[in-house]
């Protein structure tokens, strides 16, 4: 193309084109337009969309100015995604480069696979007194197995404390499980299922639920505080549950850093702590060889905060790694007790032959440990580097710039390494689920031991019938539902499986407490997260979703197609009693349904908690102590009901009892006047009520066995021992009903026909006594005579049951009735100069001291005392106020005691806003309790005495207070 024919704008300047060229161009343009119209008709291209089409131009050119921010270059997010889609805009990538955009799926395959080998599993509960280091000990094991959990010098991780109150108050409230894989000294892996339990005495019910699922216990004891009141109670409980146990002496570094004891004195202190434990063991398990000792390998020394622990064997291995010709097992046997090492001759002896000789434990273990602490804390960087290098410890330069505490932890972590000593101890002394299956089944299962189900549980058979023992319920993240935590004793539970859930009230005769459910989820519970699996075999703990609807406290889960009679696992038996109670009601009455739903949920969440409705309409919550009820009410307000509540002042449960035998034979006639029962009441011998409650004797035993128990232990005659009909108010109740009728005077066949009705009336009466509707305790009711109608229609339950209750009440009221109150056992730890203040506070609250002794090897005193529960509200705060926060106390229910005074003495005048004298207390408590329950102030005897009996009482003039 010749450029001279065109200007700079591309316009043609040359001569006119030949007509043939113009016609050819027009024909070409017309052909292209026709072709584009054909394409449009075929749906391909719009007419005029060809590059040759003419551009349409507005007649008036646009002259307004458009701002930059008003210009639109791209469609908006709403136009792209629609108006219902929320869009978020990030101006920079917040994801770190080390994190992949698509996360890989992590499968805990090894953990799941090892669950199929019961011999490699250990199910243990970590138990001990408050602040003895149980949770931090579990933290130490979590740090070893979870690289994402970093140790922080300024705060403890408290990995198993997941509840808000646990973080705020610094105490564990719930038992929380943790399943980790740990290696022993031979690098063999074991699956450790660990339950971290609360140490506060108020939450001992959580410990009971944890021990019932475990094969053994690890008892944690503070090296300075030693055996405390709760430690003793827990050791007793572990022995009662027939579990093997080991001991961890924790916080050993307190002897070095706080008390600054010389190594030899530290040895004596550690030995004294271990002997304290053995004294308690011998007290509750006489004749059984359960002694713990370092040379037996069932004692471990630890500092969980510094992240180290060792046994004699594991420390001996540290020496064996340095000296190849050293036998670690033989050396470990010489590291405890009165065995001395002579450094001159390099020999061991039973006697200290030279002044330089030290006990082997002091020379080989405490000496090096003290030196490491001293070097890290006191020496400069160069000296410390040389010392650590001689131990094979090499640190980064940045580590030496750290504060003492983190530096000390790093050094000790490298010196001791992982907790293989603890793993060896547990593996050696606590049995696997397979070995402990027989013991667990015999202790927990209520059914016969010769059935197919029982035999499968004995073998811990994963292919046998499914049997799961549920003892704990944990709420979901939104607190709307619960998931069930338990142990599989036989069979394998799988996701989607249909199961039968048997409640505590289930029996072969009464199958009402049974539901059919489907397992929606199967998890391995790890406190802060869950591992979802398809199934879990026998011998393991399991976390189940979708089965909680019918479970209140404990439950038994089995297959739907079991062809044998089903029996449940035993409900939990607690070592304490819920004696403190409050009444609650919603601030807004319309929110009552929410509160009722919340009460049902907290009843599931707390094992020993009791919720009930009084006859006055009050909703009552019963717990073990102030802290317990405080946590319950927090959960009720914030988690389960989410409403504001009005809460009454805390009050206590009372009991009713008698101190003498009934003054006359009491009788009652049925409403149809065709039957007559005669009965007297008298006090039970001391100790019987406690034995019945502790299940040392059961009404379900054969009559011969029950008689033998009472004959041998309480010297009852054969006739009396064989005439026991029932315990009341339930099968473990502290009252006895006896048949003392003579065959010559009473038709025994007729009497046996109404036995169940009389028993029901007796249990009804002992559940709600006549004084103030509180349970009766420590009373023996004896049936002396019974006149019964020969026709069955005239001696039915409707006639006999209320009559039996009425005659029980009349016999009770004529036997000098008294009120009983619960009493706390209090253990107070305080410096010597605060002991006098402790006495003062106790004296003002009707308390009395039973023991006041110094704590060996420490500057503290231990004061042991008793205080009535009704006087204990605010006691701990009062104690700390009077001792400037130096005294620390723990209170636990111990026994029931009779309140001084006669509750039926109408001559006593109760003055408002004045404390009652001691002899007026029984009357004071009874009247106030009756007012609170909406009852009249005085007991109405007309309801409980027939007219002839009432006349006889009036004429005898022996019971003036009743009339």
NULOSE-368658 format. One record per residue (C-alpha): residue in one letter; y, z, x. Coordinates in pm, whole numbers, plus 32768, in hexadecimal, padded with zeros to 4 digits. Layout:
AYZX;...
This chain:
X800080008000;X81557F97808C;X823C80C78087;X83717FE9807C;X83257F987F0E;X8349810B7EA3;X845F820D7EB9;X8434837A7F27;X83D583D87DC4;X82BF82D17DAA;X838181E17CC7;X8332806E7CF1;X84547FAA7D8C;X83AF7E607DD7;X83B67D157D1E;X83307CF57BBB;X81B77CF77BA3;X80FF7BC37B2A;X80B27BCA79B3;X7F3F7BB979F9;X7F4C7D037AB9;X80147DAB79A1;X7F217D347895;X7DF87DA5796B;X7E907F007992;X7ED57F23781E;X7D717EB677CB;X7CE77FB778BF;X7DC280CC7828;X7D58806C76C4;X7BE8806B7728;X7C0981C877C1;X7CAF82517685;X7B9D81BD75A7;X7A958255768C;X7B3983AF7674;X7B47839474F6;X79D1834374F1;X798E847675CD;X7A53854F74DD;X798A84D173B8;X784D852F7478;X78E0868F74B2;X7910866F7629;X7A8186367675;X7BB8866175A4;X7C918530756D;X7DAC8520765C;X7D0286047755;X7CDA84EC7850;X7DAD84FC7986;X7E4B83BB7911;X7EC9845677C8;X803E847E779C;X80D385DE77B7;X8191865F768B;X82E386EE76E6;X83C087C8760B;X84FA87267596;X85C48854760D;X856C88D67769;X852B8A54778A;X86548AF57833;X86168C727802;X85C58D4B7931;X84688DF67931;X84538F3979FC;X833C8F5E7AF9;X82A090887A4B;X82978FCA7901;X81DE8EA57990;X80728E94792F;X7F868DF87A24;X7E348E8279AA;X7DA78EF5785B;X7DB7906B7813;X7C83914F7817;X7C9B9172769D;X7C8F8FF87676;X7B618FE1775C;X7A90910E76E5;X7B1591467586;X7BEC925D74EA;X7ACE935C74CC;X7A81936A7642;X7B2B946E771F;X7B8C93E07870;X7BD194A679AB;X7C9194137AD0;X7C6394977C34;X7D4F941C7D3F;X7C60946D7E5A;X7AE994937E95;X7A9D96097E8B;X792D95DE7EE2;X78EA96308053;X7861951E8130;X772C95EF8179;X76CA95EC8008;X762394B27F84;X76B3940E7E4D;X755B940E7DAB;X74B7955E7DEA;X7347955B7E4B;X725B96187D62;X71D9974D7E15;X707D97B77DAC;X6FF5990D7E0B;X6E9F98717E39;X6E1799627F3B;X6E839A907E6E;X6DDF9A027D35;X6CA0999F7DED;X6C719AF47E90;X6C6F9B947D35;X6B119B077D07;X6A879BEE7E16;X6A8D9D587D96;X6A1C9DE27EE7;X6B679D6C7F7D;X6C3E9E137E6F;X6CD89F6F7E74;X6D869FF77D3C;X6E5BA1237DA1;X6F71A1FC7D11;X7082A2897DF4;X70C9A3EA7D76;X7199A50D7DF2;X72C2A5F07DB5;X7424A5757D72;X74D6A4D97EA0;X73A7A4F17F85;X73BDA37C7FD0;X72C3A2CE7EE9;X73A4A1AB7E85;X7424A1787FE8;X72BAA1768062;X726EA05C7F6D;X73AE9FB27FE9;X731E9FB98148;X71E49F0180D2;X72B89E0A8008;X738C9DBD813C;X72529D6681FC;X71D79C7280F3;X731D9BE88062;X73F59B43816A;X75089B09806A;X753E9C818040;X762C9CE58157;X76589E4B81CD;X77B79ECF819F;X782E9FF18272;X792FA0608171;X784AA0758043;X76DDA0897FED;X76419F5B7F4A;X7578A02C7E4C;X74B69EF47DF1;X73E99F977CDC;X7517A03D7C37;X756F9F2E7B3C;X7603A0027A23;X7780A0267A13;X776BA1A27A0B;X7681A1A37B39;X7789A0EF7C08;X78A4A1CC7B87;X77F8A31D7BA5;X772BA2DC7CDD;X75E1A3507C3F;X74B3A28E7BC7;X747DA29E7A4F;X7364A1A47A15;X721CA1637ACA;X7240A0047B58;X71269F327BEE;X712E9E607D28;X70119D837DA2;X701C9D247F14;X6F2D9C9D801A;X6F1B9D7B814E;X6E529D59828D;X6D8F9E68833D;X6D7B9E9C84B5;X6C729D8984CB;X6D579C908416;X6C7A9C9082E2;X6D3D9C63819E;X6D249D4F8076;X6DC79D417F1F;X6E899E837EE3;X6EEC9EC27D79;X6FE89FDF7D90;X7090A0AA7C7E;X71CFA15A7CE7;X71EEA28F7C0B;X7317A3737BBA;X7333A4BC7C75;X7403A57A7B76;X7334A6707AAB;X73C4A5F17962;X7318A4A07996;X71BCA51F79EB;X713BA45A78BE;X717CA31B7984;X70A3A3A57A9D;X6F8AA3EB79A4;X6F92A281792C;X6F8EA2057A95;X6E6EA2E37B08;X6D94A27979E4;X6D9BA1117A67;X6D70A1667BD9;X6C42A1997CBA;X6CF9A2877DA0;X6E44A3307DE7;X6F27A3427F16;X6FD6A4957F12;X7129A48A7FC0;X71B3A5D18049;X7300A60F80F8;X72C2A69D8255;X73D4A7A78229;X73BAA80380B8;X723EA80080BA;X717AA8457F7B;X7265A8737E54;X7217A8D57CED;X71E8A76F7C77;X7112A71D7DA8;X7025A8367D49;X7018A7C17BDF;X6FD2A6597C4C;X6EBAA6BE7D3A;X6E1AA77E7C1A;X6E42A64F7B37;X6DAAA5607C37;X6C7BA6467C5B;X6C56A65C7AE0;X6C58A4DF7ACD;X6B3CA4DF7BCF;X6BF8A4007CC2;X6BDEA3FF7E3B;X6D26A4237EF3;X6DD0A40F8044;X6F08A4B880CB;X7047A422815B;X7126A51D8210;X7272A46A81EC;X73CBA4958286;X733EA50F83D3;X7484A4A8847B;X7539A5BD83BA;X7490A6B384A4;X7535A5FC85C7;X768BA5A1853E;X76D5A6B78442;X7619A7F084AC;X7616A784861C;X74CDA8398651;X7422A82887A7;X72E7A74F87A3;X7200A87E87AA;X72ADA91E867D;X72A8A7D085C7;X712CA7CC85F3;X7112A9278556;X71EDA8BA8434;X7119A78383F3;X6FDAA84F8409;X7066A9528316;X70BFA83F821A;X6F5FA7B08228;X6EC4A90B8200;X6FA1A94880CF;X6F07A814802F;X6DA6A8868088;X6DE7A9DC7FF0;X6E41A93A7EA4;X6D0FA8577EB7;X6C21A97B7EF5;X6CBFAA347DCF;X6C80A91F7CD2;X6B42A8897D67;X6A76A9AD7DEE;X6932A9477E90;X699AA7DA7EB3;X69DBA750800C;X6B29A6A87FC0;X6BE6A72F80ED;X6CEAA64C818B;X6D1CA64A8304;X6D9CA5538408;X6C51A55784C7;X6B9EA4EB8388;X6C86A3BF8375;X6D0BA40F8218;X6E65A485828A;X6F7BA39882EA;X70CAA3F38389;X71F7A3248327;X736BA2F28315;X7391A1FA81FA;X7509A1DE822A;X74D8A1758394;X73B5A0948331;X7296A12983FA;X7152A1DC83B9;X701DA22C8485;X6ED1A2DF847E;X6E2AA37585B1;X6D4EA24185CC;X6E6EA14885B5;X6F35A20786BC;X6E03A212879D;X6DF0A096877D;X6F50A080880F;X6EC9A1298947;X6D8DA0568940;X6E639F198943;X6EFF9F928A88;X6DC7A0288B27;X6CA99F378AEA;X6B97A02B8B53;X6C04A12F8A4F;X6B29A15E8919;X6C1EA18887FA;X6B27A236870E;X6AC0A33F880C;X6C28A3728878;X6C9EA39F870E;X6BA6A4BF86DB;X6C57A58087F2;X6DB9A557876A;X6DC2A674866D;X6D7FA7E78667;X6D64A8E18785;X6D0AA7DD8888;X6DE1A7E889C1;X6E20A6DC8AC5;X6E37A73E8C32;X6F1AA63A8CD8;X6EB7A6A88E39;X6D43A6748E0C;X6D6CA57F8CED;X6C6AA6368C19;X6C53A6C78AB9;X6BF5A8308A73;X6BE2A923894E;X6CB7AA228A06;X6E08AA078AAE;X6DA8AA328C1C;X6F01A9F48CB2;X7062AA358C44;X70A1A8BD8C4E;X6F83A8768B5F;X6FEEA8018A07;X6F2FA7B588CE;X6EBAA64F88D5;X6F7EA5FC8794;X70BDA67C8836;X707FA5D28984;X700BA47B890F;X70BDA45187BD;X71E5A5388781;X725CA52688EC;X7280A3A988F5;X7311A3A98794;X741CA4A987F0;X7471A3E2892C;X74A3A29E886A;X758FA34A8777;X764AA3F48895;X7669A2B58963;X76E8A1DD8844;X77DEA2E487CB;X785CA36C8919;X7836A26F8A34;X7918A14E8A9A;X78B69FE38A72;X78319FA68BD3;X7754A0DA8BD8;X76D5A08E8A7A;X767F9F288ADC;X75AC9FA08C01;X74FCA0A58B2A;X74AD9FAE8A15;X74399EA78B0E;X733A9FA18B96;X72B59FBD8A31;X72A89E448A06;X73D19E428916;X74D89D368953;X76099D218871;X771F9C248846;X786F9C7388E2;X79069C8A8785;X78139D9F8727;X78AC9E888829;X79FD9E68877B;X79709EF88637;X799FA05B85BC;X7898A15B8618;X77DAA15584CF;X778F9FDD84BA;X774C9FD18631;X7658A0F28614;X75A3A04884F7;X75819F0185B9;X74F89FB686EA;X7400A0858622;X73949F558559;X733D9E9D869A;X72979FD08730;X71B3A0238609;X718D9EC88570;X71059E9A840D;X70689FB9834C;X6F009F6D83AE;X6EB3A0E183D4;X6F06A1208267;X6E319FF681FD;X6D08A07282CC;X6D2AA1CE8232;X6D30A15080CB;X6C15A05780FF;X6B39A162819F;X6B79A28380B0;X6BCEA1EC7F5C;X6AB4A1297EB5;X6ACA9FC77E35;X6AC29F857CBC;X69559F217CE1;X68ECA06A7D87;X69C1A1437CA1;X695CA0917B5F;X6854A1927AFC;X6940A2B87B2C;X6A5BA2087A73;X6984A1A77949;X68E5A3017922;X6A3AA3A6792B;X6AFCA2B6784C;X6A03A2157759;X69A6A2C47613;X6876A1F175BE;X6705A2167620;X66ADA1B47783;X6570A0EF7739;X660D9FC97682;X66429E697704;X67BB9EA37716;X67979FE677E1;X66A19F4678D4;X678D9E24790E;X68A99F1C7959;X67C59FD97A49;X67969E967B0F;X69049E2D7AF3;X68739CE67A71;X69719BCC7A4E;X687B9B097973;X68339C297887;X68D79C837739;X6A4F9CAC7757;X6AC59E187769;X6C329E5C77BF;X6CC89FBA77C4;X6E3E9FB3776D;X6F0AA0E977C9;X7070A06577EE;X715E9F837730;X728B9EE477DB;X73A49E457715;X74019CD87741;X754D9C7477DE;X75FF9C75768D;X754B9DB7761A;X74D89D0B74DA;X73639D147529;X72729DC77611;X716A9D517704;X702F9E1C7743;X6FC49E98789B;X6E5E9F0378D7;X6D1F9EE9799E;X6BFB9DFD7967;X6AB39EBB7981;X69D49D93792D;X69F79C2778D0;X6B179B3A7916;X6C4F9B237840;X6CE099C67819;X6E1A992E778C;X6DEE98C17622;X6CBC99A075F1;X6C839A40749A;X6C469BB774BB;X6C1D9CF373EE;X6D1D9E05742F;X6C949F6173E2;X6D94A07773B9;X6D6DA1EC73FC;X6D07A22B7293;X6BE7A1337297;X6A81A1A97262;X693DA11471E0;X6971A1C67094;X6AE0A1697074;X6B37A00C70F1;X6C96A008705F;X6D41A02571B5;X6CC69ECF722A;X6D779D807233;X6D239C2172A5;X6E199B9073A0;X6E3B9A69748B;X6E969A9D75F8;X6FCB99C37625;X70089A0F7794;X6F4A9AA078BB;X70189B1E79DF;X6FFB9BDE7B23;X71179CDA7B04;X71ED9D047C3D;X73009DEC7BB9;X74219CF57BDF;X735F9BB67B9C;X721E9B3D7AFF;X71169A4C7B7D;X708799897A59;X6F1499397A7A;X6E0998A2799D;X6D2099CC79B3;X6CDC9B177A62;X6B799B9A7AAA;X6AE99CFB7A96;X6B5F9E047B8C;X6CCD9D9D7B80;X6E069E0A7ACC;X6E8F9D1079D2;X6FCE9CDB790B;X6F999C4077B4;X708A9BA276BF;X705B9B7C7549;X6F7B9CAC7508;X70799DC574DE;X70B49DC17364;X6FB09EC7730B;X6FBB9F94744F;X7079A0DD7446;X700FA199757F;X6EBBA1287605;X6DC3A0237592;X6C739F7E75D6;X6C629E0175DC;X6B169D4D75B7;X6A7F9C027549;X6A779B9F73DD;X69059B4773EF;X68719C8C747B;X672C9CCE73C1;X671C9E467406;X67CB9F747375;X69209F937416;X69AFA0D074AE;X6B07A10E753F;X6B7FA19E7688;X6C01A302767A;X6D70A3327623;X6E41A3CC7738;X6E2FA5477760;X6F70A5CF77F8;X6FA1A6FB78DB;X70DFA75E7826;X715CA77876BF;X728AA6E3760F;X7348A81B75A0;X74B9A7B7759A;X7539A6F7746D;X7673A65D73DF;X76C6A5C7728B;X776EA471727C;X781CA3A67172;X78F5A26C717F;X7A70A2927176;X7A74A1777078;X796FA1C76F6A;X7937A0556F23;X78A1A0347080;X777DA11A702D;X767D9FFB7038;X76F19FA57198;X76C2A10E7203;X7565A11E716D;X75049FE17226;X7594A0787366;X74CDA1BA7332;X738CA0F17312;X73DDA0427459;X742FA1797525;X72EDA21474A0;X7237A0F17544;X72FFA1047686;X72D4A27776D8;X7168A2F576DF;X719AA465767D;X72C1A4317594;X7291A4987426;X736AA415730B;X7343A49E71AB;X73FEA4DE7067;X742BA6446FED;X7411A69F6E7C;X758CA6C06E7D;X75A4A54C6ED8;X760EA5867041;X758EA4927146;X750CA5647268;X74D0A4FC73D2;X73F3A5E474A2;X73F8A5D37620;X73A7A6A17754;X7506A6F977CC;X7679A6AE77D0;X7667A58978C4;X7545A4F17803;X75FFA4FC76B7;X773CA47D775C;X7683A34777D9;X75DDA3167686;X772AA32575CD;X77C8A23576C8;X76B3A1377688;X76CCA16A7511;X7845A12F7511;X785FA01A7613;X77139F5E760E;X76489F8574D2;X77309FD773AE;X78819F777447;X793EA05C735D;X7A0BA19A7377;X794EA2DA7329;X799DA43C72C3;X78C0A5307381;X7886A69E732E;X7884A7B7742B;X7730A7D074D3;X7642A8CF743E;X74DCA92B7492;X738DA92473E7;X730EAA77737B;X71AEAAE67328;X7132ABEB7234;X7024ACE87287;X6F97AE3D7228;X6F6DAF7872F7;X6E7EB0407217;X6D5FB0077126;X6DB7AFD16FB7;X6DFBB11C6F08;X6D20B0BE6DDF;X6C32AFAE6D73;X6D05AE956CE8;X6C80ADB86BD3;X6CF9AC8C6B0E;X6C78ABE569D5;X6C7CAA706992;X6D63A9F4687B;X6C3BA9D1678C;X6BD6AB3E67CD;X6A6EAAD9681A;X6A73AB056998;X6AE5AC216A75;X6B07AC346BF2;X6B2FAD736CBA;X6BB3AD6F6E21;X6C4DAE466F32;X6D12ADE9706C;X6D0DAE8B71C3;X6D8BAE377322;X6CB9AD5D7405;X6C43ADE67553;X6D22AD8E7678;X6CD2AC3F7719;X6C17AB9D75F8;X6D44AAD67579;X6D89AA4F76D7;X6C1CA9E97705;X6C16A92F75B8;X6D5BA878760C;X6CD9A81E7766;X6B9FA78976C0;X6ABBA87D7777;X6A0BA8A2762A;X6A02A7A27512;X69AFA7C173A2;X68EFA67973C5;X67EDA72274A2;X66A0A7877409;X66A9A8E2736C;X65BDA9657476;X66A8A8FB7592;X67DBA98F74E9;X6723AAD874B2;X66B1AADF761C;X6818AAB27698;X68A0ABD575CA;X6776ACB47616;X678EAC857790;X6905AC8377C0;X6983AD6C76AD;X6849AE3E7662;X683BADDD74F4;X66FDAE367438;X6615AD1973DB;X665FAD2A7265;X67D9AD197294;X67C3AC047398;X66EDAB2E72B2;X67CEAB5F7182;X68FBAA9B7207;X695DA9947109;X6A9AA8F97194;X6BBEA90A7285;X6D19A8E071F3;X6E09A83A71B5;X6D42A7267265;X6C02A70D732E;X6CB6A79C745F;X6D81A89B739C;X6DA6AA07740E;X6D18AAA672CE;X6BB3AADE7257;X6B19AADC70FB;X69D2ABA270DE;X68D2ABD26FCD;X6885AD486FC1;X67DAAD456E6F;X667DADD76E43;X6562AD046DB1;X650AAE266CCA;X6661AE266C2D;X66CAACB56C34;X6610AB796BDC;X661CAAC86D2E;X65BCA97B6C94;X66E3A9856BA6;X67C9A9FA6CBE;X6761A8DF6DA5;X67B2A7E86C90;X6923A8526C99;X6931A8826E12;X6A05A74C6E4F;X6AFDA7B26D41;X6B22A9136DCD;X6B4FA8816F29;X6C60A7966EB2;X6D18A8B36E06;X6CFBA9886F41;X6D83A870701F;X6E9DA82B6F29;X6EFCA99B6F2D;X6EF3A9BB70A9;X6FC7A88170D1;X70E8A91D700F;X70ECAA99700D;X7185AB6E6EF9;X729DAC096FC9;X736CAAD3701C;X7285A9A46FFD;X7229A9B1716F;X70C0A98F71F0;X6FDFAAC271F2;X6F4CAB267341;X6E48AC1973CA;X6DB7AC817278;X6C4DACA07209;X6C13AC727093;X6ACCAD04700B;X6A3DACA76EB5;X69A2ADE86E27;X6940AD7B6CCA;X693BAC476BEE;X68F8AC326A79;X68C3AAC66A1D;X6883AA1168D7;X6726A97868C9;X67ADA835682C;X6838A7456938;X694FA6D46850;X69E9A8326857;X69E6A85769D3;X6A7FA70E6A43;X6B7BA6E26B5C;X6CA3A6F86A70;X6C3AA85C6A17;X6BBBA8DE6B66;X6CB3A84E6C66;X6DF7A8F06BE6;X6D39AA336B9D;X6CB4AA416D05;X6E16AA0D6D84;X6EA0AB1F6CA3;X6D98AC206D07;X6DD8ABCB6E77;X6F48AC196E44;X6F08AD616D8E;X6E12ADD16E9C;X6F11AD716FA4;X7031AE306F01;X6F65AF706EE2;X6F05AF6B7056;X705DAFCF70E5;X70ECAE707120;X71CAAE28724A;X728AACFF72D8;X7239AC68742D;X7328ABA8750E;X72E4AABD7633;X7333AB367793;X7393AA6978C4;X7313AAAF7A20;X7440AA7C7B06;X7438AA3C7C7B;X7589AA5D7D28;X75CCA9F97E8E;X7708AA877F28;X7797AB12806F;X7768AC8880A8;X78D1ACDF8051;X78AEAC427EF5;X777FAD0A7E84;X784EAE237DE6;X790DAD227D13;X77C0AC957C9D;X7755ADEF7C25;X789DAE187B69;X787FACCE7AAE;X7714AD107A51;X775FAE6F79CF;X7866ADE778DE;X7765ACFC7843;X7642ADEA7805;X759BAD6B7941;X74E3AE3B7A44;X7481ADF67BAD;X7312AE037C0D;X732AADA77D7D;X7435AD867E86;X73BBAD0A7FD9;X744EAC4980FF;X73DCAAE38137;X731FAADF8282;X73C5AA1B8398;X7506A9DE82D5;X7649AA9A827E;X75F6AA938109;X7576AB978014;X7493AB4C7EEC;X74CAAC177DAE;X73C0AC007C9F;X7414AC7A7B41;X73D3AC5C79CC;X74DFAC0778CC;X74C0ABC77752;X74F6AA587700;X75F8AAAA75F5;X76CAAB567703;X769CAA3F7805;X7791A9407775;X789CA90D787F;X77E8A9F87970;X77E0A8FF7A8F;X7957A8B87A72;X799FAA2D7A5E;X78CAAA6A7B91;X797BA9637C61;X7ACFA9E27BF2;X7A82AB457C64;X79F1AAD27DB2;X7AF4A9C27E03;X79E9A8B77DDC;X78FFA94F7EE0;X77E4A9B27DF2;X76F1A8B37D6C;X7601A9077C50;X74E0A86A7B93;X746DA8E77A3D;X731CA8A4799C;X726BA92A7869;X717DAA4478C6;X710CAB15779B;X715EABA47644;X71D7AD09761C;X720FADE574E9;X737EAE14748D;X73D7AF84746E;X7418B0067310;X738AAFD671B2;X73F2AE8B7111;X73B8AF196FB2;X7491B0506FDE;X759BB0296ECF;X7659B15D6F44;X76DDB09C7071;X7842B024703E;X789DAEE970FE;X7A09AEE37162;X7AAFAD8E7193;X7B34AD2E72EB;X7A89AE59738A;X7952AE537467;X7830AF0773C4;X778DB0347470;X7631AFFB74FC;X757CB09A73D3;X763AAFBE72DE;X75E9AE717387;X74B3AE1C72BC;X756DAE4C7174;X7699AD8B71FD;X75C7AC5F726C;X74FBAC55712B;X7626AC5F7041;X76E7AB567105;X75B6AA737116;X757DAA8F6FA0;X76EBAA436F5B;X76DDA912703B;X75AAA8916F84;X7646A8C66E2F;X7565A9EC6DD0;X75CAAB356D31;X761EAC4C6E24;X74F2AD256DCF;X7382ACD46DA8;X7323ACBE6C39;X71D8AD796C22;X71A0AD1E6AB5;X7135ABC26B22;X7022AC496C04;X6F9AAD796B46;X6EDFAD7969FC;X6F58AE7D6901;X6E2EAF6E6931;X6E5AAF5C6AAC;X6FD1AF8C6A8F;X6F94B0C169BC;X6E9DB1496ABA;X6F98B1166BD4;X70AAB1C76B0E;X6FCCB2EC6ABC;X6F51B3196C22;X70B7B3286CA3;X703BB2C06DF9;X7107B17F6E10;X7267B1D66D9A;X7309B0B96E5F;X724CAFAF6DA2;X72C1B0166C45;
